[in-house]
Amino acid sequence: MPLRAPEGKAQAPGRQEHYRRAHPMDDLEPLRRKLEALKTEHRDLDDVIERIGAKLPFDQLQLQRLKKRKLQIKDQIAKLESQLLPDIIA
């Protein structure tokens, strides 16, 4: 089935417009990439927090900020995972 310009939209002369229907998996790919990036950042922060806490003396304020950021990322990960995983009706 050929794809056409939406009703009321004229194509420019000499120019072919390709309209593609959005596939549901296409919509999820950016979410998957974002989720993977957040998981990587979460692991990296975990390593940094561990290293900072291991050496004395350490900056307590910096450590608290890193932990807060890590929790924010964890919340974002949970939100994205809930968007990606279909709801299962029990």
N, C-alpha and C positions, 0 to 999 in steps of 0.2 A: 504494500500500500504506500504510494508516494506521500510524502509529507509536504504540506502546503503552508503558505503564510496564513496566519490567523485572519479571520474575517475582519474587514475594515482596514487591513494593513496592506498597502501597496508595496510591491517590490521595486527597487530602483532599476531603471532600464539597464540591461547589460550585466546585471549582477544577480547571481543566484544566491538565495538565502537558504541555508539548510537548517531546518527546524528539527530538533531531535526530541523525542519524548524522554522524559526523565525516568530512568530505571530506578526502582527503589534502592538497589545496592549502590548506585552512584551517590545517592543522598547520604548514605552511611559512611562512605569512605573518608570524607573529611573528619567525621567524628572519630573514626578508628585511628586516624593519624594523630589527632589531638590527644586521644586517650594514651597512645603509645608515648607521645612526647611528655605528657604529665607523669606517666609512670617512671620514665627515665629521670625526670627532674626530681621526683620523690625519692628514688634510690640515691641519686647524687647528694641530695640534702641529707639523707640518712648517713651517708659516708662522712660528709663535712661535720655534721653534729657529733658523730662519734670521735672524729679526730680532734675537734675543739675541746670536747669534754675530757679527752684523755691527757691533755697537757695542762699542767698547772703553772701559773694561775691562768684561768680563762675568763673571757669577757662574758659575764652572765647575761648582760643585755643583748649582746649579739646572739648568744645561744637561745634566748627566749624568742627573739625575732625569727630565727631560723626554724624553731619548732612550730611557731605560729604559722609560718609560711607552709611548712610541711603539712600541717593540719588542713589548711585551706586547699592545698593540692589534693589531699585525700578526699575532701568533700567534693571537689570537682570531678575526681575519678569516679566516685560513687554515682554522681549525677549522670555522667556520660555512660557508665556501664548500664544504668537503669534505662537509658534511652536506646541503647544498642540491643539489650536483651529483651526479647518479647515477654510480655506478662503471661504467666502460666496460671490459668484458673484451676484451683484445686477443688 
